Amino acid sequence: MRTTKDRIRQAVTFEVMGILLSVPLAAFAFNFDFEKTGVLGVIGATMATIWNYVFNLIFDHSLKRLTGSTSKSLKARFVHAISFELGLMLAFLPVIAWWMDIGLVEALIVDIAFVVFYLVYAFAFTWCYDTIFPDKDAEGESLTADSK
């Protein structure tokens, strides 16, 4: 199990690197002002971090109340992932539209682009992080260990 210090290092590194990668890509892809896009990236990372804490707290309490445990089945993990992303998208959508001074349809396209970027980025980042800073409890596990 990772320590609190390690989890904080992972979260901060994830968000900083995510901003450094996503902001230039979004500014270029959508022809946005770089500085405005940078502020949007920081706002989005802050919202995602807060939402992550709040959502997981609510989800885990709800799961425990419904099933008596916080153990997640494959179905629960699917519901968790989709619900998390949809909630974050709904919260971030009006922020994107307002801050970038664009319509909701264009903001939705930007929002979807961020989701796709962060899905790929999270997969790659976590794999790299686990390789560079291995969790002692996970040593010897294969890439498909959690599919058992």
N, CA, C and O atoms as a DFTB+ gen file, in Angstrom:
592 C
 N C O
     1  1       0.845      -1.176       0.000
     2  2       0.000       0.000       0.000
     3  2       0.890       1.238       0.000
     4  3       1.886       1.291       0.721
     5  1       0.538       2.213      -0.793
     6  2       1.319       3.444      -0.886
     7  2       1.112       4.314       0.354
     8  3       0.045       4.304       0.968
     9  1       2.152       5.063       0.706
    10  2       2.073       5.975       1.842
    11  2       1.350       7.254       1.419
    12  3       1.184       7.527       0.230
    13  1       0.928       8.024       2.406
    14  2       0.287       9.308       2.115
    15  2       1.246      10.213       1.353
    16  3       0.846      10.883       0.401
    17  1       2.504      10.235       1.767
    18  2       3.513      11.061       1.090
    19  2       3.633      10.656      -0.384
    20  3       3.710      11.515      -1.262
    21  1       3.649       9.353      -0.649
    22  2       3.754       8.866      -2.021
    23  2       2.511       9.240      -2.826
    24  3       2.619       9.628      -3.989
    25  1       1.338       9.125      -2.215
    26  2       0.095       9.477      -2.913
    27  2       0.057      10.962      -3.262
    28  3      -0.410      11.346      -4.334
    29  1       0.553      11.792      -2.343
    30  2       0.599      13.234      -2.610
    31  2       1.573      13.518      -3.748
    32  3       1.276      14.303      -4.648
    33  1       2.753      12.867      -3.702
    34  2       3.735      13.044      -4.784
    35  2       3.122      12.619      -6.119
    36  3       3.290      13.304      -7.128
    37  1       2.419      11.501      -6.122
    38  2       1.803      11.005      -7.350
    39  2       0.746      11.986      -7.864
    40  3       0.720      12.297      -9.055
    41  1      -0.120      12.473      -6.983
    42  2      -1.192      13.383      -7.396
    43  2      -0.634      14.704      -7.923
    44  3      -1.076      15.198      -8.960
    45  1       0.336      15.273      -7.209
    46  2       0.914      16.551      -7.634
    47  2       1.656      16.386      -8.958
    48  3       1.511      17.207      -9.863
    49  1       2.448      15.326      -9.066
    50  2       3.184      15.069     -10.308
    51  2       2.216      14.860     -11.471
    52  3       2.431      15.385     -12.564
    53  1       1.154      14.094     -11.235
    54  2       0.148      13.836     -12.263
    55  2      -0.456      15.146     -12.761
    56  3      -0.537      15.373     -13.968
    57  1      -0.878      16.002     -11.843
    58  2      -1.546      17.244     -12.235
    59  2      -0.595      18.217     -12.924
    60  3      -0.955      18.818     -13.936
    61  1       0.615      18.380     -12.388
    62  2       1.576      19.314     -12.996
    63  2       1.948      18.854     -14.402
    64  3       1.936      19.651     -15.340
    65  1       2.280      17.572     -14.551
    66  2       2.636      17.067     -15.881
    67  2       1.439      17.128     -16.830
    68  3       1.593      17.425     -18.015
    69  1       0.250      16.846     -16.301
    70  2      -0.956      16.922     -17.124
    71  2      -1.180      18.318     -17.672
    72  3      -1.529      18.483     -18.841
    73  1      -0.980      19.329     -16.827
    74  2      -1.126      20.717     -17.270
    75  2      -0.062      21.056     -18.310
    76  3      -0.355      21.665     -19.339
    77  1       1.183      20.653     -18.028
    78  2       2.281      20.964     -18.955
    79  2       2.082      20.328     -20.332
    80  3       2.536      20.872     -21.338
    81  1       1.413      19.191     -20.378
    82  2       1.153      18.524     -21.656
    83  2      -0.145      19.002     -22.312
    84  3      -0.173      19.271     -23.513
    85  1      -1.211      19.108     -21.530
    86  2      -2.527      19.389     -22.115
    87  2      -2.711      20.836     -22.556
    88  3      -3.381      21.096     -23.555
    89  1      -2.128      21.773     -21.829
    90  2      -2.337      23.188     -22.169
    91  2      -1.805      23.533     -23.561
    92  3      -2.548      24.097     -24.364
    93  1      -0.538      23.214     -23.878
    94  2      -0.068      23.534     -25.236
    95  2      -0.858      22.794     -26.320
    96  3      -1.134      23.348     -27.384
    97  1      -1.219      21.534     -26.038
    98  2      -2.001      20.770     -27.018
    99  2      -3.359      21.416     -27.259
   100  3      -3.779      21.576     -28.405
   101  1      -4.047      21.787     -26.181
   102  2      -5.372      22.399     -26.319
   103  2      -5.279      23.769     -26.988
   104  3      -6.097      24.102     -27.845
   105  1      -4.285      24.558     -26.595
   106  2      -4.118      25.890     -27.202
   107  2      -3.896      25.760     -28.706
   108  3      -4.464      26.515     -29.494
   109  1      -3.073      24.804     -29.093
   110  2      -2.782      24.588     -30.512
   111  2      -3.997      24.007     -31.246
   112  3      -4.394      24.509     -32.297
   113  1      -4.581      22.943     -30.681
   114  2      -5.676      22.238     -31.355
   115  2      -6.907      23.118     -31.552
   116  3      -7.595      23.010     -32.567
   117  1      -7.184      23.987     -30.582
   118  2      -8.394      24.807     -30.652
   119  2      -8.106      26.276     -30.965
   120  3      -9.004      27.118     -30.936
   121  1      -6.839      26.568     -31.265
   122  2      -6.426      27.932     -31.584
   123  2      -6.820      28.912     -30.474
   124  3      -7.318      30.007     -30.740
   125  1      -6.585      28.494     -29.222
   126  2      -6.881      29.317     -28.054
   127  2      -5.643      30.089     -27.631
   128  3      -4.514      29.699     -27.929
   129  1      -5.877      31.193     -26.930
   130  2      -4.799      31.958     -26.318
   131  2      -4.103      31.065     -25.286
   132  3      -4.761      30.430     -24.462
   133  1      -2.776      31.023     -25.339
   134  2      -2.006      30.125     -24.472
   135  2      -2.218      30.437     -22.989
   136  3      -2.404      29.524     -22.184
   137  1      -2.192      31.715     -22.627
   138  2      -2.342      32.083     -21.211
   139  2      -3.731      31.735     -20.687
   140  3      -3.865      31.213     -19.580
   141  1      -4.765      32.021     -21.477
   142  2      -6.131      31.666     -21.056
   143  2      -6.277      30.155     -20.933
   144  3      -6.940      29.660     -20.021
   145  1      -5.662      29.434     -21.847
   146  2      -5.715      27.972     -21.799
   147  2      -4.968      27.457     -20.575
   148  3      -5.390      26.482     -19.952
   149  1      -3.864      28.106     -20.229
   150  2      -3.110      27.725     -19.034
   151  2      -3.928      27.889     -17.769
   152  3      -3.926      27.016     -16.901
   153  1      -4.629      29.012     -17.667
   154  2      -5.493      29.234     -16.503
   155  2      -6.612      28.194     -16.491
   156  3      -6.952      27.656     -15.437
   157  1      -7.182      27.912     -17.663
   158  2      -8.222      26.884     -17.755
   159  2      -7.684      25.536     -17.287
   160  3      -8.378      24.801     -16.584
   161  1      -6.454      25.206     -17.670
   162  2      -5.840      23.953     -17.237
   163  2      -5.694      23.870     -15.730
   164  3      -5.945      22.822     -15.135
   165  1      -5.291      24.967     -15.109
   166  2      -5.151      24.996     -13.645
   167  2      -6.522      24.887     -12.979
   168  3      -6.679      24.170     -11.990
   169  1      -7.508      25.594     -13.519
   170  2      -8.872      25.494     -12.984
   171  2      -9.366      24.053     -13.099
   172  3      -9.915      23.502     -12.145
   173  1      -9.169      23.447     -14.272
   174  2      -9.613      22.066     -14.489
   175  2      -8.925      21.083     -13.565
   176  3      -9.571      20.186     -13.024
   177  1      -7.622      21.237     -13.376
   178  2      -6.879      20.338     -12.485
   179  2      -7.357      20.492     -11.047
   180  3      -7.478      19.507     -10.318
   181  1      -7.629      21.728     -10.643
   182  2      -8.132      21.971      -9.284
   183  2      -9.516      21.360      -9.110
   184  3      -9.792      20.705      -8.105
   185  1     -10.385      21.578     -10.097
   186  2     -11.726      20.990     -10.037
   187  2     -11.656      19.470     -10.001
   188  3     -12.382      18.835      -9.236
   189  1     -10.792      18.882     -10.819
   190  2     -10.668      17.423     -10.879
   191  2     -10.169      16.859      -9.554
   192  3     -10.638      15.812      -9.106
   193  1      -9.222      17.545      -8.929
   194  2      -8.680      17.071      -7.660
   195  2      -9.744      17.117      -6.568
   196  3      -9.899      16.166      -5.801
   197  1     -10.473      18.226      -6.503
   198  2     -11.542      18.349      -5.496
   199  2     -12.654      17.347      -5.786
   200  3     -13.141      16.675      -4.876
   201  1     -13.056      17.246      -7.051
   202  2     -14.113      16.307      -7.440
   203  2     -13.700      14.876      -7.127
   204  3     -14.521      14.082      -6.668
   205  1     -12.443      14.537      -7.369
   206  2     -11.942      13.196      -7.083
   207  2     -12.169      12.852      -5.616
   208  3     -12.670      11.773      -5.299
   209  1     -11.803      13.761      -4.725
   210  2     -11.961      13.512      -3.291
   211  2     -13.441      13.380      -2.922
   212  3     -13.844      12.409      -2.283
   213  1     -14.246      14.369      -3.332
   214  2     -15.667      14.386      -2.975
   215  2     -16.394      13.189      -3.581
   216  3     -17.143      12.499      -2.889
   217  1     -16.175      12.944      -4.865
   218  2     -16.864      11.849      -5.547
   219  2     -16.531      10.503      -4.919
   220  3     -17.428       9.702      -4.654
   221  1     -15.246      10.248      -4.680
   222  2     -14.853       8.962      -4.104
   223  2     -15.383       8.782      -2.690
   224  3     -15.735       7.668      -2.301
   225  1     -15.444       9.850      -1.923
   226  2     -16.014       9.782      -0.581
   227  2     -17.492       9.402      -0.662
   228  3     -17.942       8.498       0.041
   229  1     -18.240      10.090      -1.516
   230  2     -19.667       9.798      -1.692
   231  2     -19.867       8.394      -2.257
   232  3     -20.717       7.645      -1.775
   233  1     -19.089       8.037      -3.273
   234  2     -19.242       6.729      -3.910
   235  2     -18.964       5.604      -2.919
   236  3     -19.734       4.647      -2.829
   237  1     -17.863       5.718      -2.176
   238  2     -17.511       4.666      -1.217
   239  2     -18.549       4.535      -0.107
   240  3     -18.894       3.419       0.283
   241  1     -19.055       5.663       0.410
   242  2     -20.096       5.600       1.446
   243  2     -21.374       4.980       0.882
   244  3     -22.020       4.171       1.548
   245  1     -21.735       5.355      -0.335
   246  2     -22.932       4.789      -0.969
   247  2     -22.768       3.298      -1.212
   248  3     -23.681       2.515      -0.949
   249  1     -21.606       2.909      -1.713
   250  2     -21.344       1.499      -1.975
   251  2     -21.408       0.685      -0.685
   252  3     -21.975      -0.407      -0.659
   253  1     -20.828       1.221       0.375
   254  2     -20.846       0.507       1.662
   255  2     -22.276       0.399       2.184
   256  3     -22.665      -0.638       2.722
   257  1     -23.056       1.462       2.029
   258  2     -24.440       1.438       2.490
   259  2     -25.263       0.423       1.686
   260  3     -26.107      -0.278       2.245
   261  1     -25.015       0.349       0.380
   262  2     -25.791      -0.544      -0.483
   263  2     -25.358      -2.003      -0.396
   264  3     -26.193      -2.906      -0.439
   265  1     -24.034      -2.235      -0.271
   266  2     -23.527      -3.609      -0.339
   267  2     -22.876      -4.092       0.954
   268  3     -22.605      -5.284       1.105
   269  1     -22.626      -3.176       1.884
   270  2     -21.957      -3.553       3.125
   271  2     -20.447      -3.561       3.018
   272  3     -19.759      -3.903       3.980
   273  1     -19.917      -3.189       1.857
   274  2     -18.474      -3.213       1.629
   275  2     -18.097      -2.142       0.605
   276  3     -18.930      -1.689      -0.180
   277  1     -16.830      -1.752       0.633
   278  2     -16.339      -0.825      -0.394
   279  2     -15.628      -1.573      -1.518
   280  3     -15.067      -0.952      -2.421
   281  1     -15.651      -2.895      -1.466
   282  2     -15.055      -3.702      -2.526
   283  2     -15.847      -3.479      -3.815
   284  3     -17.075      -3.561      -3.825
   285  1     -15.129      -3.198      -4.895
   286  2     -15.788      -2.861      -6.155
   287  2     -15.722      -4.014      -7.152
   288  3     -14.644      -4.511      -7.478
   289  1     -16.883      -4.426      -7.625
   290  2     -16.959      -5.404      -8.702
   291  2     -16.582      -4.703     -10.004
   292  3     -16.409      -3.484     -10.035
   293  1     -16.457      -5.472     -11.066
   294  2     -16.176      -4.884     -12.374
   295  2     -17.291      -3.908     -12.765
   296  3     -17.021      -2.829     -13.292
   297  1     -18.533      -4.293     -12.505
   298  2     -19.671      -3.420     -12.811
   299  2     -19.583      -2.125     -11.997
   300  3     -19.801      -1.041     -12.536
   301  1     -19.267      -2.233     -10.714
   302  2     -19.149      -1.041      -9.860
   303  2     -18.019      -0.139     -10.343
   304  3     -18.145       1.086     -10.316
   305  1     -16.919      -0.737     -10.781
   306  2     -15.799       0.061     -11.296
   307  2     -16.197       0.801     -12.575
   308  3     -15.802       1.948     -12.784
   309  1     -16.973       0.144     -13.417
   310  2     -17.452       0.775     -14.645
   311  2     -18.363       1.957     -14.307
   312  3     -18.205       3.049     -14.851
   313  1     -19.318       1.725     -13.401
   314  2     -20.230       2.790     -12.968
   315  2     -19.435       3.932     -12.337
   316  3     -19.717       5.104     -12.586
   317  1     -18.445       3.584     -11.523
   318  2     -17.597       4.578     -10.864
   319  2     -16.886       5.452     -11.897
   320  3     -16.933       6.680     -11.811
   321  1     -16.235       4.829     -12.863
   322  2     -15.452       5.571     -13.861
   323  2     -16.340       6.475     -14.716
   324  3     -16.023       7.645     -14.928
   325  1     -17.438       5.932     -15.198
   326  2     -18.344       6.708     -16.050
   327  2     -18.982       7.849     -15.257
   328  3     -19.061       8.976     -15.745
   329  1     -19.437       7.562     -14.040
   330  2     -20.064       8.589     -13.203
   331  2     -19.082       9.701     -12.862
   332  3     -19.437      10.879     -12.883
   333  1     -17.851       9.326     -12.549
   334  2     -16.833      10.324     -12.223
   335  2     -16.614      11.259     -13.406
   336  3     -16.652      12.479     -13.251
   337  1     -16.385      10.692     -14.582
   338  2     -16.100      11.509     -15.767
   339  2     -17.292      12.368     -16.170
   340  3     -17.123      13.535     -16.524
   341  1     -18.496      11.803     -16.118
   342  2     -19.681      12.589     -16.475
   343  2     -19.889      13.748     -15.506
   344  3     -20.212      14.861     -15.922
   345  1     -19.703      13.486     -14.221
   346  2     -19.844      14.545     -13.221
   347  2     -18.837      15.658     -13.434
   348  3     -19.181      16.838     -13.365
   349  1     -17.593      15.282     -13.694
   350  2     -16.550      16.282     -13.929
   351  2     -16.825      17.055     -15.221
   352  3     -16.644      18.271     -15.272
   353  1     -17.262      16.344     -16.259
   354  2     -17.577      17.022     -17.526
   355  2     -18.697      18.041     -17.344
   356  3     -18.615      19.160     -17.850
   357  1     -19.743      17.649     -16.619
   358  2     -20.865      18.569     -16.401
   359  2     -20.440      19.796     -15.606
   360  3     -20.908      20.903     -15.871
   361  1     -19.561      19.604     -14.640
   362  2     -19.087      20.734     -13.831
   363  2     -18.145      21.635     -14.630
   364  3     -18.178      22.856     -14.479
   365  1     -17.309      21.039     -15.474
   366  2     -16.279      21.785     -16.199
   367  2     -16.825      22.475     -17.453
   368  3     -16.275      23.483     -17.898
   369  1     -17.894      21.936     -18.015
   370  2     -18.458      22.466     -19.263
   371  2     -18.780      23.965     -19.193
   372  3     -18.309      24.717     -20.046
   373  1     -19.563      24.427     -18.210
   374  2     -19.850      25.868     -18.183
   375  2     -18.611      26.717     -17.884
   376  3     -18.530      27.868     -18.313
   377  1     -17.658      26.161     -17.160
   378  2     -16.410      26.882     -16.877
   379  2     -15.635      27.103     -18.173
   380  3     -15.130      28.196     -18.425
   381  1     -15.547      26.058     -18.990
   382  2     -14.854      26.177     -20.281
   383  2     -15.539      27.236     -21.141
   384  3     -14.886      28.121     -21.693
   385  1     -16.869      27.132     -21.246
   386  2     -17.617      28.077     -22.088
   387  2     -17.420      29.510     -21.607
   388  3     -17.174      30.409     -22.412
   389  1     -17.526      29.723     -20.305
   390  2     -17.394      31.073     -19.747
   391  2     -15.966      31.604     -19.885
   392  3     -15.755      32.708     -20.387
   393  1     -14.989      30.813     -19.438
   394  2     -13.608      31.297     -19.414
   395  2     -13.050      31.529     -20.821
   396  3     -12.337      32.504     -21.057
   397  1     -13.372      30.640     -21.740
   398  2     -12.836      30.754     -23.098
   399  2     -13.747      31.588     -24.002
   400  3     -13.416      31.848     -25.158
   401  1     -14.899      32.005     -23.462
   402  2     -15.857      32.831     -24.196
   403  2     -16.290      32.145     -25.497
   404  3     -16.201      32.710     -26.587
   405  1     -16.759      30.911     -25.335
   406  2     -17.224      30.111     -26.472
   407  2     -18.603      29.543     -26.144
   408  3     -19.036      29.578     -24.992
   409  1     -19.282      29.025     -27.151
   410  2     -20.592      28.422     -26.947
   411  2     -20.492      27.061     -26.274
   412  3     -19.415      26.473     -26.180
   413  1     -21.634      26.573     -25.811
   414  2     -21.660      25.294     -25.098
   415  2     -21.282      24.110     -25.988
   416  3     -20.661      23.158     -25.515
   417  1     -21.646      24.158     -27.257
   418  2     -21.295      23.048     -28.154
   419  2     -19.781      22.981     -28.334
   420  3     -19.189      21.906     -28.238
   421  1     -19.154      24.133     -28.594
   422  2     -17.692      24.141     -28.718
   423  2     -17.037      23.756     -27.393
   424  3     -16.031      23.046     -27.375
   425  1     -17.609      24.225     -26.288
   426  2     -17.069      23.871     -24.967
   427  2     -17.179      22.364     -24.727
   428  3     -16.289      21.764     -24.123
   429  1     -18.266      21.756     -25.197
   430  2     -18.424      20.306     -25.051
   431  2     -17.344      19.567     -25.835
   432  3     -16.806      18.568     -25.358
   433  1     -17.030      20.043     -27.016
   434  2     -15.965      19.427     -27.819
   435  2     -14.624      19.544     -27.098
   436  3     -13.850      18.588     -27.058
   437  1     -14.354      20.713     -26.533
   438  2     -13.116      20.916     -25.764
   439  2     -13.105      19.990     -24.550
   440  3     -12.088      19.368     -24.245
   441  1     -14.240      19.902     -23.863
   442  2     -14.365      19.050     -22.674
   443  2     -14.095      17.586     -23.029
   444  3     -13.361      16.897     -22.320
   445  1     -14.684      17.118     -24.116
   446  2     -14.469      15.733     -24.564
   447  2     -13.004      15.508     -24.913
   448  3     -12.444      14.454     -24.610
   449  1     -12.387      16.491     -25.546
   450  2     -10.959      16.372     -25.883
   451  2     -10.109      16.231     -24.620
   452  3      -9.178      15.427     -24.584
   453  1     -10.429      17.011     -23.587
   454  2      -9.705      16.885     -22.320
   455  2      -9.905      15.497     -21.708
   456  3      -8.956      14.900     -21.200
   457  1     -11.134      14.985     -21.756
   458  2     -11.409      13.651     -21.201
   459  2     -10.602      12.591     -21.936
   460  3      -9.975      11.742     -21.303
   461  1     -10.609      12.630     -23.260
   462  2      -9.850      11.649     -24.047
   463  2      -8.360      11.767     -23.737
   464  3      -7.685      10.760     -23.527
   465  1      -7.850      13.000     -23.709
   466  2      -6.435      13.197     -23.380
   467  2      -6.118      12.591     -22.020
   468  3      -5.155      11.837     -21.885
   469  1      -6.927      12.917     -21.008
   470  2      -6.617      12.466     -19.650
   471  2      -6.819      10.966     -19.461
   472  3      -6.168      10.371     -18.602
   473  1      -7.693      10.341     -20.230
   474  2      -7.814       8.880     -20.155
   475  2      -6.517       8.215     -20.617
   476  3      -5.998       7.317     -19.954
   477  1      -6.006       8.663     -21.748
   478  2      -4.752       8.111     -22.279
   479  2      -3.586       8.482     -21.367
   480  3      -2.747       7.643     -21.041
   481  1      -3.545       9.747     -20.962
   482  2      -2.465      10.230     -20.097
   483  2      -2.451       9.491     -18.760
   484  3      -1.385       9.099     -18.286
   485  1      -3.618       9.294     -18.145
   486  2      -3.683       8.609     -16.846
   487  2      -3.167       7.180     -16.958
   488  3      -2.452       6.702     -16.077
   489  1      -3.528       6.502     -18.038
   490  2      -3.051       5.134     -18.248
   491  2      -1.527       5.118     -18.329
   492  3      -0.871       4.340     -17.637
   493  1      -0.969       5.983     -19.179
   494  2       0.487       6.024     -19.375
   495  2       1.209       6.513     -18.120
   496  3       2.223       5.939     -17.722
   497  1       0.692       7.565     -17.502
   498  2       1.338       8.118     -16.312
   499  2       1.392       7.087     -15.190
   500  3       2.441       6.882     -14.578
   501  1       0.261       6.440     -14.923
   502  2       0.205       5.480     -13.818
   503  2       1.152       4.318     -14.058
   504  3       1.823       3.861     -13.132
   505  1       1.212       3.844     -15.275
   506  2       2.121       2.751     -15.606
   507  2       3.574       3.190     -15.382
   508  3       4.356       2.464     -14.768
   509  1       3.926       4.366     -15.877
   510  2       5.293       4.881     -15.678
   511  2       5.585       5.110     -14.198
   512  3       6.657       4.752     -13.709
   513  1       4.641       5.701     -13.493
   514  2       4.846       5.988     -12.067
   515  2       5.059       4.691     -11.287
   516  3       5.955       4.600     -10.448
   517  1       4.227       3.695     -11.574
   518  2       4.355       2.408     -10.885
   519  2       5.674       1.720     -11.207
   520  3       6.190       0.957     -10.391
   521  1       6.221       1.980     -12.387
   522  2       7.518       1.412     -12.769
   523  2       8.654       2.136     -12.057
   524  3       9.584       1.500     -11.561
   525  1       8.584       3.464     -12.006
   526  2       9.641       4.264     -11.379
   527  2       9.576       4.182      -9.855
   528  3      10.609       4.088      -9.193
   529  1       8.368       4.216      -9.299
   530  2       8.151       4.153      -7.851
   531  2       7.252       2.951      -7.543
   532  3       6.068       3.127      -7.254
   533  1       7.802       1.734      -7.602
   534  2       6.956       0.554      -7.414
   535  2       6.354       0.481      -6.011
   536  3       6.990       0.839      -5.019
   537  1       5.127       0.013      -5.963
   538  2       4.436      -0.242      -4.703
   539  2       4.884      -1.625      -4.235
   540  3       4.695      -2.614      -4.943
   541  1       5.472      -1.690      -3.052
   542  2       6.017      -2.964      -2.564
   543  2       4.953      -4.061      -2.505
   544  3       5.266      -5.234      -2.709
   545  1       3.700      -3.691      -2.226
   546  2       2.622      -4.681      -2.183
   547  2       2.297      -5.248      -3.559
   548  3       1.744      -6.342      -3.666
   549  1       2.637      -4.508      -4.611
   550  2       2.295      -4.925      -5.972
   551  2       3.448      -5.619      -6.683
   552  3       3.297      -6.046      -7.828
   553  1       4.596      -5.740      -6.025
   554  2       5.750      -6.365      -6.678
   555  2       5.404      -7.778      -7.122
   556  3       4.788      -8.547      -6.384
   557  1       5.808      -8.099      -8.327
   558  2       5.581      -9.435      -8.870
   559  2       4.244      -9.590      -9.567
   560  3       3.990     -10.622     -10.187
   561  1       3.370      -8.569      -9.478
   562  2       2.090      -8.654     -10.168
   563  2       2.293      -8.374     -11.645
   564  3       3.126      -7.551     -12.025
   565  1       1.533      -9.058     -12.464
   566  2       1.632      -8.826     -13.902
   567  2       0.685      -7.704     -14.305
   568  3      -0.126      -7.242     -13.502
   569  1       0.795      -7.276     -15.546
   570  2      -0.052      -6.211     -16.067
   571  2      -1.523      -6.598     -16.002
   572  3      -2.384      -5.725     -15.884
   573  1      -1.826      -7.888     -16.077
   574  2      -3.212      -8.340     -16.085
   575  2      -3.659      -8.873     -14.729
   576  3      -4.699      -9.526     -14.642
   577  1      -2.909      -8.614     -13.687
   578  2      -3.224      -9.175     -12.374
   579  2      -4.603      -8.760     -11.881
   580  3      -5.291      -9.564     -11.252
   581  1      -5.029      -7.516     -12.150
   582  2      -6.314      -7.086     -11.624
   583  2      -7.487      -7.603     -12.454
   584  3      -8.638      -7.313     -12.131
   585  1      -7.223      -8.352     -13.500
   586  2      -8.315      -8.926     -14.286
   587  2      -8.714     -10.308     -13.783
   588  3      -9.621     -10.934     -14.331
   589  1      -8.032     -10.787     -12.733
   590  2      -8.353     -12.117     -12.180
   591  2      -9.633     -12.095     -11.395
   592  3     -10.048     -13.124     -10.863
